[in-house]
Amino acid sequence: MDKSTIIRTIALAIAWINMLLSNYGLQPIPVVSEEIIAEILAGVATVWAWFKNNYITARGKSQKEVLKRNSLIK
């Protein structure tokens, strides 16, 4: 796993944990103090993780073709 994948995963986990804690009336992780900030972070991390892990850009589509040609994905 590369460094950026680990960072995205951690950011996503922190954002969702904070949102869940906030929704259940518990004290969120002190890194994010406001409920709105937690929701924004969750949204950004979700879109970021989705975008990075899918072949939606022209570059991503060409990478997918290379992987298919080399039988690295189905």
N, C-alpha and C positions, 0 to 999 in steps of 0.2 A: 504494500500500500504506500502511495506517495504522500509527501508532507501536506499537500493541499487537500487531499481527500480526508486526512485525519483532522485538519483544521475545520473543514466544512462540517464534518460529522460532529465534532465537539461543539461548534457554534449552533448547529441545529438542535443538539441535545439540550444545551443550556437554555436556548430560547423556548423550547417546548416545555421543559421542566418548570421554568419560571412562569410560563403562561398557565400551566396546570396548577401550580401552587397558588398563584394569584386567583384563579377561578374558584378554588376551594377555600379561599379565605385564609390561607397559610402565608407565612413570611417567605417571600421570594428570595432567591440567592442575591446577596447584597450587591453584586456586580450591576444588576439592573434594578433600579429602585422604583420605577413607575410602571404601572400596568400597560400604558400605551407604548412605552419603549419595548416592553417584552413582546407585545403583539407585533410591532413593527419588525423586531429582530426575528421573530418566528416566521413572518411572511418573507422577509428577505432571505433568510437561511433556507427556507423551503424552495423558493424560486431558484436560488443559486445552486443548491444541490441538484434540483431537477434539471436545470440547464446544463450543468457540467457533466451530468451522467447520461445525457441523451444526445443523439446525433441529429441536432436540429439546424445547425449552421452549415454553410457550404463546406467549411473545413472539416466539420464533424462527419458529414456525409461521405467526403472523400476518404477520411480515415476508416470509416466503416467498410467501404469498398475494398480497401487494402487488407483489412482484417479478414473479410470474406474470401478474397482471392487466395490468401495464405491459409485458409481453413482454420482460423483462430476463433471465429464465431460462426454460429449457424445462420 
